[in-house]
């Protein structure tokens, strides 16, 4: 009676899947071809015009990337060397001048006192009167 109850419509949907032991490995046998072979097989789906257009566009893309890479290398080289030749000497010279001014200011502070380094004038000297020149 239990077998009849299982097949009755009131029992709900019946599982028709076979047990795991009885499943054949047919699905795994189809995977013997490589990915390249599958892609090559897919090319037969498309007409020759589509295949040649895709090939030409891929070749143009590779060529464009190579040219852009070469140009960017050359531009980077020109930019870097130009910066080194034109800008770095100016930077070094301004740094040297600032260092000289700082050393001169420190000498003034040591020789004349702490307030003279800031003002830049000699202590005790008055600025010239505007009308006496």
Secondary structure, 3 states (H helix, E strand, C coil): CHHHHHHCHHHCCCCCCCCHHHCCCHHHHHHHCCHHHHHHHHHCCCCHHHHHHHHHHHHHHHHHHHHHHHHHHHHHHHHHHHHHHHCHHHHHHHHHHHHHHHHHHHHHHHHHCCCHHHHCCCCCCCCCCCCCC
